[in-house]
Amino acid sequence: ALPILAQMEECQGRVSLLGTETLPDADAQLFLLVMKVKSLTAECNQWHKRTPEIISTDQEPLFRLGKQEMRKTNRDLEIMLSSVRTKNRKLKNVLKKELQWLDEQQQLEKALTLKIGRA
């Protein structure tokens, strides 16, 4: 039994030999697509035949890695939350200033309207 890489190289060699024929453009595209499908199907079948290698039966390393990933994700989320809160505070300050400006403009409009009405 040949290793998977050797089998794949052998198949690729056969495909490259078959691809040396001269075909019209439309036929060539179809031929290449069919060959690609066959190649991918063969590769997929090889992967399905493989049995996964068991790295370790001890789940402690996986648990530690998962815990580290959770801590990293938690830190990233805390940083993001802090950033969002800071942005919200800045937006609230901008809104407060804009509302104050609007109120001043409305008061100015009322004062001008009264003055024009008296004239």
C-alpha positions in Angstrom: 0.0 0.0 0.0 1.4 3.3 -1.1 1.3 6.3 1.2 -1.4 8.8 0.4 1.0 11.4 -0.9 2.6 8.9 -3.3 -0.9 7.9 -4.5 -1.8 11.5 -5.0 1.4 12.2 -7.0 0.7 9.2 -9.1 -2.8 10.3 -9.9 -1.6 13.8 -10.6 0.9 12.4 -13.0 -1.8 10.4 -14.8 -4.0 13.5 -15.0 -1.2 15.6 -16.4 -0.5 13.0 -19.1 -4.2 12.9 -20.1 -4.3 16.7 -20.3 -1.7 16.8 -23.1 -4.4 16.2 -25.8 -5.4 19.3 -27.9 -9.1 20.0 -27.6 -11.3 22.9 -28.7 -11.6 25.5 -26.0 -15.1 24.6 -24.9 -14.2 20.9 -24.8 -11.0 21.7 -23.0 -12.8 23.6 -20.3 -15.3 20.8 -19.8 -12.5 18.2 -19.8 -10.5 20.1 -17.2 -13.6 20.6 -15.0 -14.4 16.8 -15.2 -10.8 16.0 -14.4 -10.8 18.4 -11.5 -14.0 16.8 -10.2 -12.5 13.3 -10.5 -9.3 14.4 -8.8 -11.2 16.0 -5.9 -13.4 13.0 -5.6 -10.4 10.7 -5.4 -8.7 12.9 -2.8 -12.0 13.0 -0.8 -12.2 9.3 -0.9 -8.6 9.0 0.3 -9.4 11.2 3.3 -12.6 9.2 4.1 -10.5 6.0 4.2 -8.1 7.4 6.7 -8.7 6.8 10.4 -7.8 9.7 12.6 -4.7 9.3 14.8 -5.4 9.6 18.5 -3.1 12.2 19.9 -3.7 11.4 23.5 -6.2 9.8 25.7 -5.4 12.3 28.5 -7.9 15.1 28.3 -6.0 17.4 30.7 -3.9 19.1 27.9 -7.1 19.7 25.9 -8.8 21.1 28.9 -5.8 23.4 29.6 -5.8 24.6 26.0 -9.5 25.2 26.1 -9.2 27.1 29.3 -6.4 29.3 27.8 -8.6 30.0 24.7 -11.5 30.9 27.0 -9.3 33.3 29.0 -8.0 34.9 25.8 -11.5 35.3 24.4 -12.7 36.8 27.7 -9.8 39.3 27.7 -10.7 40.2 24.1 -14.3 40.7 24.9 -13.5 42.8 28.0 -11.3 45.1 25.8 -14.1 45.4 23.2 -16.6 46.2 26.0 -14.4 48.9 27.4 -13.9 50.4 23.9 -17.7 50.4 23.3 -18.4 52.0 26.7 -15.8 54.7 26.0 -17.3 55.4 22.6 -20.8 55.5 24.2 -19.6 58.1 26.8 -18.1 60.2 24.0 -21.3 60.0 22.0 -23.4 61.0 25.0 -21.2 64.0 25.5 -21.5 65.0 21.9 -25.3 64.5 22.1 -25.5 66.6 25.2 -23.5 69.5 23.5 -25.7 69.2 20.4 -28.9 69.3 22.4 -27.5 72.4 24.3 -26.7 74.1 21.0 -30.2 73.2 19.7 -31.8 74.7 22.8 -29.7 77.9 22.4 -30.7 78.2 18.7 -34.4 77.7 19.6 -34.2 80.4 22.3 -32.4 82.7 19.8 -35.2 82.0 17.3 -37.9 82.9 19.8 -36.1 86.1 20.8 -35.8 87.2 17.2 -39.4 86.3 16.4 -40.6 88.4 19.4 -38.4 91.3 18.4 -39.6 91.1 14.7 -43.2 90.9 15.9 -42.8 94.1 18.0 -41.3 96.0 15.2 
